Amino acid sequence: MDKRVNLKITGKVQGVFFRHNSKEIADSLNLTGYVQNNPDNTVTIVAEGEENDLKEFVKFIQKGTPQSKIENIKTDWQAPTNEFKQFEVKF
């Protein structure tokens, strides 16, 4: 069953290849959506796909990259909107 998850990640998540690695994992799981840096030094991710794939993706996000330090993740599960064709890094 398809789902949507909105994530807001705080901690050391900018300038540590977090968006790049998030996209690689999302692509490998056939997820759609986006990842973007925010002016307050957080990262937002919106992802849609199979629920089990999204759960795997969230596990990766919780670990982060070797250079990152995740402090908190706000997670909001929703019904998918199917508005995305691929997963992209927004600038």
Phi, psi and omega in degrees: 000132180284146179219175175228139175231133175251127181237140170235117187251130176246157181127203176272089186232004176246141180077019182229027178064022182294313180295315181301311181293325177298318179296317179301315180293315179301316179297320181293336180261007180059039177268156174242162179135214181202163172229139179210148171283147177247155180301336181272018178070017172261174176234137175251137174230133170238122183224144177230147178162194178298139184304316180296323177294321178296322178296320176297319179298315179298324176300318177297315182299321179297327179280323183074197177259167179303329182272345184273166174220103182281125177260317182205148175229119173268123185243130180227111179272137181217174171285146180289152176255346181057033182273349184256146176259336181207180175257130184227158173265121178266144180247000000 
